[in-house]
Each structure stands twice: as C-alpha cells, then as structure tokens.
Amino acid sequence: MNNEQLELGIHGNKLQPNGNGCPARRNRQARAGWWFAQMRNIVSRAMDWETAGIPRPEQIWIPGAHREVKV
C-alpha cells in the first residue's frame, strides 16, 4: 500500500515521490507560495463597494401577452 501522493509527469517525464527533498516538490511549493501571495495581495487591495439602491419599477411589454376585452 502506498500512502504517498502519486504525481504524473508530462510527456513521459515521471516524478518520483522522494519525500520533501525532491526538487519538483520544492519547485511546486515555491509556485504555490507565489500564487497564494498574489491572492493575498489582491484581497488586501480589494475595495468595499456601496450596495446599489433599489431600482425604480420598470414596465415591460411581453410579446404575445396582450389581450383585449371584448364586450
């Protein structure tokens, strides 16, 4: 039974699970760290927007829904 995460390479390059010292794993962790730093930066720069007011009522015409009352 293998309890380690299986990694598949691209174009036949196989990544071997060598523990924490694997260069591919360190590279992946560095990229993930960069990505999450970017996301934290974006969230910290986010602006608070005021909610839009209640829109005014709008009367619309639905095609085929007109009816005439004949007396």
N, C-alpha and C positions, 0 to 999 in steps of 0.2 A: 504494500500500500504506500502510495506517495502522497505525503501531506503538503508538498511544496507546490507553489503556483506554477502551472505549465505555461511556458511562453513559446509562441511560434514566431519564427523569423520570416522575413520577406525574401523572395527569390531564392529559396533553398537555404538561406543562412539560418542555422539553428542556434538558438540561445540556450545555453546550458544553465540550469539553476545551480550556481556555485555559492550560494549564501550572500551575505551583504557585501562581500568584496568584489563581486562581479562588476566589471566596467560598464556593462549595459545597464545594470541596475542603478549604478551611481548616476549615469547619464539620464536615465528616466526620472530619478528622484530630483536631479537638478532642473530638468524641464518642468516637472510638476511644481517645484518650488517657484520657478519663474512664473508659471501660469497663475498660481494662486496669489502671488504678489501682485500681478497685474489686476486680478479680480478684486483684491482688497483695495487697490488704488482707485479703481473705477467706483467701487461702492463708497469710498470715503469722499469722492468728489461729487457724488450724486446731489442733486438739488431737490428741495421739497417744493412741490407744486401745489398751488391752491386748487381746491376742487372746483370744477365748473359749476356754475349756478344751474338752477332748474331751467331747462329750455322752455321757450314760450310754446304754447299749443300750436299745432300746425294742422290745417285742414288739408286732407289729400283726397284725390279722386282715384277710385279703384276702377279700372276698366271693366266693363260688363256688369257693374253693380248698380247702375242707375235704374230706377223703377218709376213708373208713372202710375198714379192712382186714377183710374177711370171710374166716373160716377154715372 
